[in-house]
């Protein structure tokens, strides 16, 4: 059997018994106790009247009028009233139920369930605890109270947290984490919260800036241009960087360029190789600060391996501007890159005549027709045919492309020129790098 250190004392049970008796006495002092009404009038002599308080009719003596369940209306002088409470009907229904149930496990469990359905959480707790007085192993009651079973022992939330603290753990965002990581996690949480708040503001300001109300549009534009905070970067990327309007994307570059954090280099470098508008792309590259060029170089080196050859060439142009010796080897490996393309080609159409010979709407050479019939051209044949009669299909092709921009970047960085001969560049670079290691420049 599982042991359980019950969190309640005998004193709390005694108080509930006294409270129960007091409620019964109070109920006996009232002529009618309508459970359906919510208003409660507590009398100075200790009685309680439940009913519906009528709208104020301007009684000079401050008296109130209460309608009982029988329909009878009674007037209560202000001097006789200790307290008036207005609350949802379910509170009054609960009090009546609590006064009338039998002190058994079944009745307390049933009332606890009723409290759960009617969102009376504190009242539910009282009856769940009473259930455990009858049955210390009542699992639903334990779970309802938030207890946890650990190594055969039911523990309260406070006891679980105490044991976790002894193990060096603390609860953060619903999970137990090492105390040593708490400060870092709190900082990350605060930063994430700030970033979400910035994203919401940026979205609102952009809505203003692109709206029809000129005064509000100017306020939104000014607010956006005034952003200098690093925490605003994720919001700017989310809201502005992918916008369909080129003017908004240009504004994005202008704003990010004002943020002094090194984190601003990543979106600017990304724009420098992936933005389609040439002028915006050039502005993004020019906006990268000198102290942030190492971050940008990492973006450009990675872009040299992109599937899109246009991105590769743009990355080479960017490296020619901000790259250093660390970009030499990646550039050598990108002199010639292979890329896949999809092209539309003509599909030869061949038909068979009734006599068994092949017919075609085009005047194809006989030997070509024979070859098609014999399966000698499994991948098809591209033939120049009249455009209006051509049947086509899309097929993938792979091409090795020489990248002039990569060669230009290498020439600028190294003052060497081995053309597109990657092996020659590699031999030179290995020798050059070896010399740099064994014979560095002397001061």
C-alpha positions as CSV (number, residue, x, y, z in Angstrom):
1,X,0.0,0.0,0.0
2,X,1.2,3.5,-0.8
3,X,2.0,5.8,2.0
4,X,0.7,9.4,1.9
5,X,1.6,12.3,4.2
6,X,-1.8,14.1,4.2
7,X,-1.3,17.9,3.9
8,X,-4.3,18.7,6.1
9,X,-4.4,18.6,9.9
10,X,-7.0,17.5,12.3
11,X,-7.7,21.1,13.1
12,X,-8.8,21.8,9.5
13,X,-11.3,18.9,9.7
14,X,-12.6,20.3,13.0
15,X,-13.1,23.8,11.4
16,X,-15.1,22.2,8.5
17,X,-17.4,20.5,11.0
18,X,-17.9,23.8,12.8
19,X,-18.5,25.6,9.5
20,X,-21.0,23.0,8.5
21,X,-22.9,23.4,11.7
22,X,-22.8,27.2,11.4
23,X,-24.3,27.0,7.9
24,X,-27.1,24.8,9.1
25,X,-27.9,27.2,12.0
26,X,-27.9,30.2,9.6
27,X,-30.2,28.4,7.2
28,X,-32.7,27.7,10.0
29,X,-32.9,31.5,10.7
30,X,-34.2,32.2,7.2
31,X,-37.9,31.6,6.4
32,X,-37.1,30.5,2.9
33,X,-33.7,29.4,1.5
34,X,-34.0,29.5,-2.4
35,X,-31.1,27.7,-3.9
36,X,-31.7,29.2,-7.3
37,X,-30.9,32.7,-6.4
38,X,-27.5,34.3,-6.2
39,X,-27.8,37.4,-4.0
40,X,-26.8,36.9,-0.4
41,X,-27.8,39.3,2.4
42,X,-25.9,38.7,5.7
43,X,-27.7,40.1,8.7
44,X,-26.0,41.6,11.7
45,X,-27.7,39.2,14.1
46,X,-26.1,36.3,12.1
47,X,-28.9,35.2,9.8
48,X,-28.6,34.9,6.0
49,X,-31.2,35.7,3.4
50,X,-30.9,34.5,-0.2
51,X,-33.0,35.9,-3.0
52,X,-33.1,38.5,-5.8
53,X,-32.3,42.0,-4.7
54,X,-34.8,44.3,-6.5
55,X,-33.7,47.4,-8.4
56,X,-33.2,50.5,-6.1
57,X,-36.4,52.4,-5.9
58,X,-34.9,55.3,-3.8
59,X,-35.8,54.2,-0.3
60,X,-35.0,57.1,1.9
61,X,-33.8,54.9,4.8
62,X,-31.4,52.9,2.6
63,X,-33.5,49.7,2.9
64,X,-33.3,47.1,0.2
65,X,-36.0,44.9,-1.2
66,X,-35.4,41.1,-1.6
67,X,-37.7,38.8,-3.5
68,X,-37.7,35.2,-2.1
69,X,-38.3,32.1,-4.1
70,X,-41.9,32.0,-3.0
71,X,-42.4,35.4,-4.7
72,X,-42.7,37.2,-1.4
73,X,-40.9,40.5,-1.2
74,X,-39.4,41.7,2.0
75,X,-37.7,45.0,2.9
76,X,-34.6,44.9,5.0
77,X,-33.4,48.1,6.8
78,X,-29.9,49.3,6.2
79,X,-29.2,49.2,9.9
80,X,-30.0,45.4,9.9
81,X,-27.6,44.6,7.1
82,X,-24.1,43.4,7.7
83,X,-23.0,42.6,4.1
84,X,-24.5,42.2,0.7
85,X,-22.9,39.8,-1.8
86,X,-23.7,39.3,-5.5
87,X,-22.2,36.3,-7.1
88,X,-23.1,33.6,-9.6
89,X,-25.9,31.2,-8.8
90,X,-23.5,28.2,-8.7
91,X,-22.1,29.4,-5.3
92,X,-25.5,29.4,-3.7
93,X,-26.2,26.0,-5.2
94,X,-23.0,24.6,-3.8
95,X,-23.7,25.9,-0.3
96,X,-27.1,24.2,-0.3
97,X,-25.6,20.9,-1.6
98,X,-22.7,21.1,1.0
99,X,-25.3,21.4,3.8
100,X,-27.3,18.5,2.7
101,X,-24.8,15.8,1.6
102,X,-24.0,12.7,3.8
103,X,-20.5,12.6,5.1
104,X,-19.5,9.6,3.0
105,X,-16.8,9.1,0.4
106,X,-19.4,8.7,-2.4
107,X,-21.2,12.0,-1.6
108,X,-18.0,14.0,-1.2
109,X,-16.6,12.6,-4.5
110,X,-19.9,13.3,-6.3
111,X,-19.9,16.9,-5.0
112,X,-16.2,17.3,-5.9
113,X,-17.1,16.3,-9.5
114,X,-20.0,18.8,-9.5
115,X,-17.6,21.5,-8.3
116,X,-15.2,20.6,-11.2
117,X,-18.0,20.9,-13.8
118,X,-19.0,24.3,-12.3
119,X,-15.5,25.6,-11.9
120,X,-15.5,25.9,-8.1
121,X,-11.9,24.8,-7.7
122,X,-11.4,25.8,-4.0
123,X,-14.6,24.1,-3.0
124,X,-13.6,21.0,-5.0
125,X,-10.4,20.8,-3.1
126,X,-12.2,20.6,0.3
127,X,-14.2,17.5,-0.8
128,X,-11.2,15.8,-2.6
129,X,-9.3,16.1,0.7
130,X,-12.3,14.6,2.5
131,X,-12.3,11.7,0.0
132,X,-8.7,10.9,1.0
133,X,-9.7,10.8,4.7
134,X,-11.9,7.8,3.7
135,X,-9.5,6.3,1.2
136,X,-5.8,7.5,1.2
137,X,-5.2,5.6,-2.0
138,X,-8.0,7.2,-4.1
139,X,-6.1,7.9,-7.3
140,X,-8.7,10.3,-9.0
141,X,-8.7,12.4,-5.8
142,X,-4.9,12.5,-5.6
143,X,-4.7,13.5,-9.3
144,X,-7.5,16.1,-8.8
145,X,-5.4,17.7,-6.1
146,X,-2.3,17.7,-8.3
147,X,-0.5,15.0,-6.3
148,X,2.3,12.9,-7.9
149,X,3.1,9.3,-7.2
150,X,6.8,8.8,-6.7
151,X,8.4,5.6,-5.5
152,X,5.1,4.5,-3.9
153,X,4.5,7.8,-2.1
154,X,1.9,10.5,-3.0
155,X,3.5,13.9,-2.9
156,X,2.0,17.4,-3.1
157,X,3.3,19.9,-5.7
158,X,5.2,21.7,-2.9
159,X,6.9,18.4,-1.9
160,X,7.8,17.5,-5.5
161,X,9.4,20.9,-6.0
162,X,11.3,20.6,-2.7
163,X,12.7,17.2,-3.9
164,X,13.6,18.7,-7.3
165,X,15.5,21.6,-5.6
166,X,17.4,19.0,-3.6
167,X,18.4,17.4,-6.9
168,X,19.5,20.8,-8.3
169,X,16.5,21.3,-10.5
170,X,14.0,24.2,-10.6
171,X,10.7,24.6,-12.6
172,X,10.8,27.0,-15.5
173,X,8.0,27.3,-18.1
174,X,6.5,24.0,-17.0
175,X,9.7,22.0,-17.1
176,X,12.4,21.2,-14.5
177,X,15.8,22.5,-15.6
178,X,19.2,22.6,-13.9
179,X,19.5,25.6,-11.6
180,X,22.8,26.5,-13.3
181,X,20.9,27.1,-16.6
182,X,18.0,29.1,-15.1
183,X,19.6,32.5,-15.6
184,X,20.4,31.7,-19.3
185,X,16.9,30.4,-19.9
186,X,15.3,33.4,-18.3
187,X,17.4,35.7,-20.5
188,X,16.4,33.7,-23.6
189,X,12.7,33.8,-22.6
190,X,12.9,37.6,-22.1
191,X,14.5,38.0,-25.5
192,X,12.0,35.9,-27.2
193,X,9.2,37.9,-25.5
194,X,10.7,41.1,-26.6
195,X,11.1,39.9,-30.2
196,X,7.5,38.8,-30.4
197,X,6.4,42.2,-29.1
198,X,8.6,43.9,-31.7
199,X,7.1,41.7,-34.5
200,X,3.6,42.8,-33.5
201,X,4.6,46.5,-33.5
202,X,6.4,46.3,-36.8
203,X,3.4,44.6,-38.4
204,X,1.1,47.4,-37.1
205,X,3.5,50.2,-38.3
206,X,3.8,48.6,-41.7
207,X,0.0,48.5,-42.0
208,X,-0.1,52.2,-41.1
209,X,2.7,53.0,-43.5
210,X,1.0,51.3,-46.4
211,X,-2.5,52.6,-45.6
212,X,-4.5,55.3,-47.2
213,X,-4.5,57.8,-44.3
214,X,-1.5,60.0,-44.9
215,X,-1.0,61.2,-41.4
216,X,-1.1,57.7,-40.0
217,X,1.1,56.4,-42.8
218,X,3.8,59.0,-42.0
219,X,3.7,58.0,-38.3
220,X,4.1,54.3,-39.3
221,X,7.0,55.1,-41.6
222,X,8.8,57.2,-39.0
223,X,8.4,54.6,-36.4
224,X,9.9,51.9,-38.7
225,X,12.8,54.2,-39.7
226,X,13.5,54.9,-36.0
227,X,14.2,51.2,-35.2
228,X,17.7,50.7,-33.8
229,X,17.1,47.7,-31.4
230,X,18.6,44.3,-32.1
231,X,15.5,42.6,-30.7
232,X,13.5,44.0,-33.7
233,X,15.5,42.0,-36.3
234,X,13.4,38.8,-36.3
235,X,10.3,40.9,-36.7
236,X,11.8,42.9,-39.5
237,X,12.8,39.7,-41.3
238,X,9.4,38.2,-40.8
239,X,7.3,41.2,-41.8
240,X,9.4,43.2,-44.2
241,X,12.0,41.0,-45.9
242,X,9.6,38.8,-47.8
243,X,7.2,41.5,-48.8
244,X,6.0,41.5,-52.4
245,X,6.5,45.3,-52.7
246,X,10.1,46.2,-53.7
247,X,9.8,49.5,-51.8
248,X,9.1,47.7,-48.6
249,X,12.1,45.4,-49.1
250,X,14.3,48.5,-49.8
251,X,13.0,50.0,-46.5
252,X,14.0,46.7,-44.8
253,X,17.6,47.2,-46.0
254,X,17.6,50.8,-44.8
255,X,16.3,49.9,-41.3
256,X,18.6,46.8,-40.8
257,X,21.6,48.9,-41.9
258,X,21.0,51.2,-38.8
259,X,21.2,48.3,-36.3
260,X,24.7,48.1,-35.0
261,X,24.5,44.5,-33.8
262,X,26.5,41.9,-35.7
263,X,23.2,40.0,-36.1
264,X,22.3,42.6,-38.8
265,X,25.0,41.2,-41.1
266,X,23.2,37.9,-41.8
267,X,20.0,39.3,-43.3
268,X,22.0,42.0,-45.3
269,X,24.4,39.3,-46.7
270,X,21.4,37.1,-47.5
271,X,19.8,39.9,-49.4
272,X,23.1,40.6,-51.2
273,X,22.9,37.2,-53.0
274,X,19.2,36.4,-53.1
275,X,17.3,39.7,-53.7
276,X,16.2,39.9,-57.3
277,X,16.2,43.7,-57.6
278,X,19.8,44.7,-58.5
279,X,19.7,48.1,-56.7
280,X,18.4,46.6,-53.5
281,X,21.0,43.8,-53.7
282,X,23.8,46.4,-54.1
283,X,22.5,48.5,-51.2
284,X,22.5,45.5,-48.9
285,X,26.0,44.6,-49.8
286,X,27.2,48.1,-49.3
287,X,25.4,48.4,-45.9
288,X,27.4,45.6,-44.3
289,X,29.7,47.2,-41.7
290,X,33.4,46.6,-41.7
291,X,33.4,45.0,-38.3
292,X,30.7,42.5,-39.5
293,X,32.3,41.3,-42.7
294,X,33.4,38.1,-41.1
295,X,29.8,37.1,-40.5
296,X,28.9,38.1,-44.0
297,X,31.8,36.2,-45.5
298,X,30.4,33.0,-43.9
299,X,27.1,33.6,-45.7
300,X,28.8,34.1,-49.0
301,X,31.0,31.1,-48.8
302,X,28.0,28.9,-48.1
303,X,26.2,30.5,-51.1
304,X,29.0,29.3,-53.4
305,X,27.5,25.8,-53.0
306,X,24.0,26.9,-53.9
307,X,21.9,24.9,-56.5
308,X,21.2,28.2,-58.2
309,X,24.1,29.3,-60.4
310,X,22.9,32.9,-60.2
311,X,23.4,32.8,-56.4
312,X,26.8,31.3,-56.8
313,X,27.9,34.1,-59.1
314,X,26.5,36.8,-56.8
315,X,28.3,35.3,-53.9
316,X,31.6,35.5,-55.8
317,X,31.0,39.2,-56.5
318,X,30.3,39.8,-52.8
319,X,33.4,37.9,-51.7
320,X,35.5,40.0,-54.1
321,X,34.4,42.9,-52.0
322,X,34.5,41.6,-48.4
323,X,36.3,38.2,-48.6
324,X,39.8,37.4,-47.2
325,X,42.2,34.5,-47.5
326,X,39.7,32.1,-46.0
327,X,37.6,32.4,-49.1
328,X,40.3,31.3,-51.6
329,X,39.8,27.5,-51.3
330,X,36.0,27.7,-51.5
331,X,36.3,29.9,-54.6
332,X,38.7,27.5,-56.3
333,X,36.2,24.7,-55.7
334,X,33.5,26.9,-57.3
335,X,35.3,27.9,-60.5
336,X,33.2,25.3,-62.4
337,X,29.9,24.2,-60.8
338,X,27.3,21.7,-62.1
339,X,23.7,22.7,-62.0
340,X,20.4,21.1,-63.1
341,X,18.0,22.7,-65.4
342,X,14.7,21.7,-66.9
343,X,14.3,22.2,-70.7
344,X,11.5,21.6,-73.1
345,X,12.4,19.4,-76.0
346,X,10.5,18.1,-79.0
347,X,8.9,14.6,-78.8
348,X,9.1,12.7,-82.1
349,X,5.7,11.3,-83.0
350,X,5.6,8.1,-85.1
351,X,2.5,6.3,-86.3
352,X,2.1,2.8,-87.9
353,X,0.2,2.5,-91.2
354,X,-2.3,-0.3,-91.9
355,X,0.3,-2.1,-94.0
356,X,2.7,-2.3,-91.1
357,X,5.0,0.5,-92.2
358,X,5.8,3.6,-90.1
359,X,4.2,6.9,-90.9
360,X,4.9,10.3,-89.5
361,X,3.5,13.8,-90.2
362,X,7.0,14.9,-90.9
363,X,9.5,14.0,-93.6
364,X,11.9,12.1,-91.3
365,X,14.9,10.3,-92.8
366,X,14.1,6.6,-93.3
367,X,17.1,5.4,-91.3
368,X,15.9,7.5,-88.4
369,X,12.5,6.0,-88.5
370,X,14.0,2.5,-88.6
371,X,16.2,3.4,-85.7
372,X,13.2,4.5,-83.6
373,X,11.3,1.4,-84.5
374,X,14.3,-0.7,-83.4
375,X,14.6,1.1,-80.1
376,X,18.0,2.6,-80.9
377,X,17.1,6.0,-79.4
378,X,15.7,5.2,-75.9
379,X,16.2,8.8,-74.8
380,X,14.5,10.4,-77.8
381,X,15.8,12.6,-80.5
382,X,15.6,16.4,-80.7
383,X,14.6,17.4,-84.2
384,X,13.8,20.9,-85.6
385,X,10.2,20.6,-86.6
386,X,7.5,23.2,-87.5
387,X,6.5,24.9,-84.3
388,X,2.8,24.5,-84.9
389,X,3.0,20.7,-85.1
390,X,5.7,20.0,-82.4
391,X,4.8,17.8,-79.4
392,X,7.1,18.7,-76.5
393,X,8.0,17.6,-73.0
394,X,10.1,18.9,-70.1
395,X,13.3,17.0,-69.2
396,X,16.1,17.7,-66.7
397,X,19.6,18.3,-67.9
398,X,22.8,18.8,-66.0
399,X,25.4,21.3,-67.1
400,X,28.9,22.2,-65.9
401,X,29.2,26.0,-65.9
402,X,32.4,28.2,-65.8
403,X,31.8,31.1,-63.4
404,X,33.6,34.2,-64.6
405,X,32.7,36.1,-61.3
406,X,34.5,33.4,-59.3
407,X,37.6,33.7,-61.4
408,X,37.6,37.5,-61.1
409,X,37.3,37.2,-57.3
410,X,40.3,34.8,-57.2
411,X,42.4,37.1,-59.4
412,X,41.6,40.0,-57.2
413,X,42.5,38.2,-53.9
414,X,45.6,36.3,-55.1
415,X,46.9,38.3,-58.1
416,X,47.1,35.0,-59.9
417,X,45.4,33.7,-63.0
418,X,45.1,30.0,-63.8
419,X,41.9,30.3,-65.7
420,X,39.3,27.6,-65.0
421,X,42.0,25.0,-64.3
422,X,41.0,23.9,-60.8
423,X,43.9,21.5,-60.5
424,X,46.4,24.3,-61.3
425,X,44.8,26.6,-58.8
426,X,44.8,23.8,-56.1
427,X,48.5,23.1,-56.7
428,X,49.4,26.8,-56.4
429,X,47.2,27.2,-53.3
430,X,48.7,24.2,-51.5
431,X,52.2,25.5,-52.1
432,X,51.2,29.0,-51.1
433,X,49.6,27.9,-47.9
434,X,52.5,25.7,-47.1
435,X,54.9,28.6,-47.4
436,X,52.7,30.8,-45.3
437,X,52.9,28.2,-42.5
438,X,56.6,27.5,-42.5
439,X,57.8,31.0,-43.5
440,X,55.4,33.6,-42.2
441,X,56.2,37.3,-43.0
442,X,58.6,38.8,-40.6
443,X,58.0,42.3,-39.1
